[in-house]
Amino acid sequence: MMDPAQLYAQATAAFSQREWRKALDMATQLLPLAPNGAELHHLAGVSALELQQMPQALQYLQRAMFLYPLRADYATQFAKALSMVNLSADAVTVAERALTLLPLDAQTLDTLGVIYTRANSHERATSLYDRAATLAPSQPNYRYNFAKSLVFLGDLDAAERELEACLGLAPWHWSAHLTLSQLRKQSATRNHLERLHALLPKTVANHDAQLNLHLALAKEYEDLADYPKAFEHLVAGKAAAMVKPDDSSQRDEALFEAITRASPRQQPASAGFATEEPIFIIGMPRSGTTLVERIISSHPDVHSSGELQNFALALKRASGSRTPQLIDVDTITRSQDVDWRQLGESYLASTRPDTAGKPRFIDKLPHNFLYVGAIANALPNAKIICLRRDPMDTCLSNFRQLFTLASPYHEYSFDLLNTGRYYILFDRLMAHWKQAFPGRVLEVDYETLVNAQEASTRQLLEFCGLPWNDACLNFESNQAPASTASAAQVREPIYRNALKRWKHYEAQLAELRELLGNAGIALDR
């Protein structure tokens, strides 16, 4: 072994150059010689975090914080690791501690903002992003995070200013271009087409740039009613993501088959955890789940917790599966004989303290439709609402949307026909749940909700066991933050512009329509 001082110098140099594997290997060699070295544990922990080696990251970062409890950045990195393994309540507790320490530099404030964003504490996150951007106004990422948080809070004018400031500093901040295009409806006299087209030929070899720029152009051309150009850019953008449609489709089919095959039998209510607090809103993404969330959460007795991964995590742990994926065939197979009451208790406990302030709370993760059987058994008194939207509009809207690239749920959305195949799997799974768990799921038709708002709202509240409240008809006045893909639209009254959107692309969607029709999906003309 070389001289420890020399090895430490090389480890810090590798860390500074973001050579995470090299930095971690050297740090682990040194740790037996310096078991109480806080800085060395921090270096090892951050390197492990960047390598997604979460058990090691948590171990080293917690030790660094213990050894040097007065460093805000040490506590912040430990909170970040907790957040990344979806221990949001623990992450916020550590983040609160970090905010009492020094130094609170811009990077630390920005990281804390991300932690609060992941915990759905958007007002707190926005104030931290604001402080980070004020301390380091020339850092584009801080301006971008601040802008996104402003979108969640509904301050779109301020968000637009921050996005332009971000692009003024870094024209290559590709996601800022897409966010800016999505912020409002573009017009013939006010759009970003010239800038986007100027950048496109300069970034041919950059997949991330092509993805965001093409999708931004698709959005703006659609706003201008040039649908052929919009669809051309949409296809080009999704193709730039380099996701292999065949691989994605095969994994999805195997997963849905395993869910149906290993579907739990309906248990007596006494087998589960008897709480009436949760209201699950599920369905295909972009089918109206956010609209229903805003309507119900406008009720004074209901808190919206956003899109929680908590049930999936609780089931994963209860199953004993050791695979890295949150949901896969192994997890589903092992989860048939879990203790339903304990699963329900674990889920509810994991949502605390965020969900304890009001009698009811909403968990609006659309893909919880994968877990309907487990939810029904573990939480026999929970309400489950499934949104259904015109299949063609649903598929088009999913294909139009750029979901989080790291999401385990949305690989299908990069290919139009794959999106159709996924919809077919969803439709068949919901039919299975309706047969296996009769009466547990209220299916709500998006088009009916839009065209008969009050009658549909009364149906929703009655199903949830909530008394009527006029605020639910005026959901656009709901000031609660929204962090979904619909964040820029949720403060508008119900509008009908999205109904039959697919008709604008009827020629381009002919193969999709044929695919759905051949699978027996009912299609309107």
ZAMARGU-4260 file (C-alpha; in steps of 0.2 Angstrom, whole numbers, plus 5000, padded with zeros to 4 digits):
<rodrens>
0) 5000/5000/5000 | 5007/5017/4995 | 5009/5031/5008 | 4992/5036/5016 | 4995/5054/5013
5) 4998/5051/4994 | 4983/5039/4993 | 4972/5052/5001 | 4978/5066/4989 | 4974/5055/4975
10) 4957/5051/4982 | 4952/5069/4984 | 4959/5072/4966 | 4948/5058/4959 | 4933/5065/4969
15) 4936/5083/4962 | 4937/5076/4944 | 4921/5065/4948 | 4930/5049/4946 | 4918/5041/4958
20) 4924/5023/4957 | 4942/5028/4959 | 4938/5039/4974 | 4928/5026/4982 | 4941/5012/4980
25) 4954/5023/4987 | 4944/5030/5002 | 4939/5012/5007 | 4957/5007/5007 | 4961/5022/5019
30) 4946/5020/5031 | 4954/5006/5042 | 4968/5018/5045 | 4957/5033/5049 | 4941/5026/5056
35) 4936/5043/5064 | 4940/5053/5048 | 4924/5063/5045 | 4930/5070/5028 | 4935/5053/5022
40) 4918/5045/5026 | 4910/5060/5018 | 4921/5057/5002 | 4917/5039/5002 | 4898/5042/5005
45) 4896/5054/4991 | 4906/5043/4979 | 4895/5028/4983 | 4879/5039/4981 | 4885/5045/4964
50) 4888/5026/4960 | 4870/5022/4966 | 4877/5010/4979 | 4865/5016/4992 | 4869/5004/5007
55) 4887/5010/5007 | 4882/5028/5004 | 4870/5028/5019 | 4883/5020/5030 | 4897/5032/5026
60) 4887/5048/5026 | 4878/5044/5042 | 4895/5041/5050 | 4902/5057/5043 | 4888/5067/5050
65) 4890/5058/5067 | 4909/5062/5067 | 4906/5080/5062 | 4889/5085/5067 | 4891/5104/5064
70) 4894/5103/5045 | 4878/5107/5035 | 4884/5099/5019 | 4888/5082/5028 | 4870/5082/5035
75) 4863/5087/5018 | 4871/5073/5009 | 4865/5061/5022 | 4847/5068/5019 | 4849/5067/5001
80) 4854/5048/5002 | 4839/5045/5013 | 4828/5054/5001 | 4835/5044/4986 | 4829/5028/4995
85) 4812/5036/4998 | 4814/5038/5016 | 4807/5055/5014 | 4801/5058/5033 | 4819/5054/5039
90) 4826/5064/5025 | 4816/5080/5030 | 4821/5077/5049 | 4840/5077/5044 | 4837/5092/5032
95) 4829/5102/5046 | 4844/5099/5056 | 4856/5104/5042 | 4847/5121/5040 | 4852/5125/5058
100) 4871/5122/5053 | 4884/5131/5043 | 4890/5133/5030 | 4874/5135/5020 | 4882/5138/5003
105) 4872/5138/4987 | 4875/5120/4983 | 4869/5114/5000 | 4854/5125/4999 | 4850/5118/4981
110) 4852/5100/4987 | 4841/5104/5002 | 4828/5111/4990 | 4828/5095/4980 | 4825/5085/4996
115) 4810/5095/5001 | 4804/5094/4983 | 4804/5075/4984 | 4795/5076/5000 | 4781/5087/4992
120) 4786/5102/5003 | 4786/5114/4988 | 4784/5130/4997 | 4800/5126/5008 | 4809/5120/4993
125) 4806/5136/4983 | 4812/5147/4996 | 4829/5137/4997 | 4830/5137/4978 | 4828/5156/4978
130) 4842/5158/4991 | 4853/5147/4981 | 4850/5156/4965 | 4853/5173/4974 | 4869/5167/4982
135) 4875/5160/4965 | 4866/5169/4951 | 4878/5163/4938 | 4874/5145/4941 | 4861/5139/4928
140) 4856/5123/4937 | 4850/5133/4952 | 4840/5145/4941 | 4832/5130/4933 | 4827/5121/4949
145) 4820/5138/4956 | 4810/5140/4940 | 4803/5122/4941 | 4798/5125/4959 | 4789/5141/4954
150) 4779/5131/4941 | 4774/5119/4955 | 4767/5134/4965 | 4759/5142/4950 | 4769/5157/4948
155) 4772/5155/4929 | 4778/5173/4925 | 4792/5172/4938 | 4796/5154/4931 | 4797/5161/4914
160) 4809/5174/4919 | 4820/5162/4928 | 4820/5150/4913 | 4826/5164/4902 | 4839/5168/4914
165) 4845/5150/4915 | 4846/5150/4896 | 4855/5166/4895 | 4869/5158/4906 | 4868/5141/4897
170) 4859/5140/4880 | 4864/5121/4882 | 4852/5118/4896 | 4841/5108/4885 | 4827/5104/4898
175) 4825/5122/4901 | 4820/5124/4883 | 4807/5111/4884 | 4800/5118/4901 | 4799/5135/4893
180) 4789/5129/4878 | 4777/5119/4890 | 4774/5134/4901 | 4760/5142/4891 | 4752/5141/4874
185) 4763/5148/4861 | 4757/5160/4848 | 4762/5166/4830 | 4769/5182/4837 | 4776/5175/4854
190) 4786/5158/4852 | 4803/5151/4853 | 4804/5142/4836 | 4818/5153/4829 | 4829/5149/4843
195) 4825/5131/4844 | 4828/5128/4825 | 4845/5137/4826 | 4850/5125/4840 | 4844/5109/4832
200) 4857/5107/4818 | 4871/5111/4830 | 4867/5096/4842 | 4864/5081/4830 | 4876/5070/4840
205) 4869/5075/4857 | 4854/5064/4861 | 4848/5074/4876 | 4848/5090/4866 | 4839/5082/4852
210) 4826/5074/4864 | 4822/5091/4872 | 4823/5102/4857 | 4812/5091/4846 | 4799/5089/4859
215) 4799/5108/4862 | 4796/5111/4844 | 4782/5098/4844 | 4774/5107/4858 | 4775/5124/4849
220) 4770/5118/4832 | 4755/5110/4840 | 4750/5126/4849 | 4751/5134/4831 | 4740/5121/4824
225) 4753/5114/4812 | 4750/5096/4817 | 4760/5087/4804 | 4776/5097/4809 | 4772/5094/4827
230) 4770/5075/4825 | 4786/5075/4815 | 4796/5083/4829 | 4787/5072/4842 | 4793/5056/4833
235) 4811/5063/4831 | 4812/5068/4849 | 4806/5052/4856 | 4818/5042/4845 | 4832/5052/4851
240) 4830/5044/4869 | 4838/5028/4862 | 4825/5017/4872 | 4823/5000/4863 | 4805/4997/4861
245) 4806/4978/4859 | 4815/4976/4876 | 4803/4987/4885 | 4787/4979/4877 | 4793/4961/4882
250) 4797/4967/4900 | 4780/4975/4902 | 4771/4959/4895 | 4780/4948/4907 | 4776/4960/4922
255) 4758/4961/4918 | 4757/4942/4916 | 4765/4939/4933 | 4753/4952/4941 | 4738/4943/4934
260) 4745/4925/4937 | 4750/4929/4955 | 4735/4940/4959 | 4730/4939/4977 | 4713/4932/4982
265) 4701/4945/4990 | 4703/4943/5009 | 4690/4947/5022 | 4692/4965/5029 | 4698/4959/5045
270) 4714/4953/5037 | 4719/4971/5033 | 4723/4987/5042 | 4707/4996/5045 | 4710/5014/5041
275) 4699/5025/5030 | 4712/5039/5027 | 4720/5034/5010 | 4711/5039/4994 | 4721/5031/4979
280) 4719/5039/4962 | 4725/5028/4948 | 4725/5026/4930 | 4735/5028/4914 | 4746/5044/4916
285) 4739/5059/4907 | 4721/5052/4909 | 4714/5065/4921 | 4721/5059/4938 | 4728/5076/4942
290) 4711/5084/4939 | 4702/5072/4950 | 4716/5075/4963 | 4713/5094/4963 | 4694/5092/4964
295) 4695/5080/4979 | 4709/5089/4988 | 4700/5105/4987 | 4689/5098/5001 | 4694/5104/5018
300) 4695/5087/5025 | 4707/5081/5012 | 4726/5083/5010 | 4735/5079/4994 | 4752/5070/4996
305) 4756/5069/4978 | 4763/5054/4969 | 4769/5043/4983 | 4780/5028/4980 | 4776/5022/4997
310) 4765/5008/4994 | 4776/5000/4981 | 4791/5002/4993 | 4781/4994/5007 | 4776/4979/4997
315) 4794/4977/4990 | 4800/4976/5008 | 4786/4964/5014 | 4789/4953/4999 | 4807/4950/5004
320) 4813/4952/4986 | 4831/4958/4984 | 4830/4963/4966 | 4835/4981/4962 | 4819/4985/4953
325) 4804/4992/4963 | 4792/4980/4954 | 4797/4965/4944 | 4791/4947/4942 | 4801/4941/4957
330) 4793/4955/4968 | 4776/4950/4962 | 4778/4932/4965 | 4785/4934/4982 | 4771/4946/4988
335) 4757/4933/4987 | 4758/4928/5005 | 4762/4944/5014 | 4754/4949/5031 | 4741/4961/5024
340) 4738/4970/5040 | 4756/4973/5043 | 4758/4979/5025 | 4744/4992/5027 | 4751/4998/5044
345) 4768/5000/5036 | 4762/5010/5022 | 4752/5022/5033 | 4767/5024/5044 | 4778/5028/5030
350) 4767/5042/5025 | 4769/5051/5041 | 4770/5065/5046 | 4765/5072/5030 | 4747/5064/5029
355) 4742/5066/5048 | 4736/5084/5047 | 4718/5080/5040 | 4706/5066/5041 | 4709/5060/5023
360) 4724/5060/5011 | 4726/5057/4992 | 4740/5046/4985 | 4740/5050/4967 | 4753/5038/4959
365) 4744/5033/4942 | 4754/5017/4941 | 4747/5011/4958 | 4735/5002/4946 | 4748/4988/4946
370) 4745/4985/4965 | 4726/4986/4966 | 4724/4968/4973 | 4737/4972/4987 | 4730/4989/4991
375) 4712/4981/4992 | 4718/4968/5004 | 4730/4978/5015 | 4719/4993/5016 | 4701/4986/5015
380) 4693/5003/5019 | 4704/5014/5007 | 4695/5021/4992 | 4702/5018/4975 | 4697/5029/4960
385) 4703/5024/4942 | 4702/5037/4928 | 4698/5031/4911 | 4700/5042/4896 | 4697/5040/4877
390) 4710/5026/4872 | 4717/5036/4857 | 4719/5052/4867 | 4727/5043/4882 | 4740/5035/4870
395) 4744/5051/4861 | 4745/5060/4877 | 4757/5048/4884 | 4768/5048/4868 | 4768/5067/4869
400) 4774/5068/4887 | 4792/5067/4892 | 4792/5057/4909 | 4807/5056/4920 | 4820/5046/4911
405) 4825/5036/4926 | 4806/5031/4930 | 4804/5013/4930 | 4786/5015/4924 | 4787/5024/4907
410) 4798/5016/4895 | 4784/5012/4884 | 4781/5030/4880 | 4795/5032/4869 | 4787/5022/4855
415) 4769/5026/4849 | 4764/5007/4846 | 4772/5002/4862 | 4762/5015/4870 | 4746/5006/4862
420) 4752/4989/4868 | 4755/4996/4886 | 4737/5003/4886 | 4730/4986/4881 | 4739/4978/4895
425) 4732/4991/4907 | 4715/4989/4900 | 4715/4970/4903 | 4723/4972/4920 | 4709/4983/4926
430) 4696/4971/4919 | 4705/4958/4930 | 4704/4968/4945 | 4686/4972/4943 | 4682/4954/4942
435) 4693/4949/4957 | 4689/4963/4968 | 4671/4968/4964 | 4665/4985/4970 | 4682/4991/4976
440) 4687/5003/4961 | 4677/5017/4955 | 4680/5020/4937 | 4678/5038/4932 | 4676/5043/4914
445) 4687/5059/4910 | 4676/5065/4896 | 4660/5063/4908 | 4669/5073/4921 | 4673/5087/4909
450) 4656/5088/4902 | 4646/5085/4918 | 4658/5092/4931 | 4645/5094/4946 | 4637/5077/4944
455) 4654/5069/4943 | 4661/5078/4958 | 4646/5073/4968 | 4649/5055/4963 | 4667/5056/4968
460) 4664/5064/4985 | 4650/5051/4989 | 4661/5037/4984 | 4675/5044/4996 | 4662/5046/5010
465) 4665/5065/5010 | 4651/5078/5013 | 4648/5090/4999 | 4659/5106/4998 | 4657/5120/4985
470) 4676/5122/4985 | 4677/5106/4975 | 4668/5114/4960 | 4681/5128/4961 | 4696/5118/4961
475) 4706/5130/4951 | 4706/5141/4966 | 4716/5127/4976 | 4733/5135/4980 | 4741/5119/4984
480) 4757/5115/4974 | 4756/5103/4960 | 4772/5094/4954 | 4765/5083/4940 | 4766/5085/4921
485) 4750/5095/4923 | 4757/5108/4934 | 4755/5123/4922 | 4736/5119/4919 | 4729/5114/4936
490) 4725/5132/4941 | 4713/5134/4926 | 4695/5129/4926 | 4690/5113/4917 | 4693/5115/4898
495) 4688/5104/4884 | 4703/5108/4872 | 4711/5091/4876 | 4695/5081/4871 | 4698/5071/4854
500) 4715/5079/4852 | 4720/5063/4843 | 4709/5069/4828 | 4722/5082/4824 | 4734/5067/4821
505) 4721/5055/4813 | 4732/5050/4798 | 4748/5048/4809 | 4739/5038/4821 | 4731/5025/4809
510) 4742/5011/4815 | 4739/5014/4833 | 4720/5014/4830 | 4721/4998/4821 | 4732/4990/4835
515) 4719/4995/4848 | 4704/4990/4838 | 4712/4973/4834 | 4714/4970/4853 | 4696/4973/4856
520) 4698/4991/4864 | 4682/5001/4861 | 4685/5016/4850 | 4674/5031/4846 | 4674/5037/4829
</rodrens>
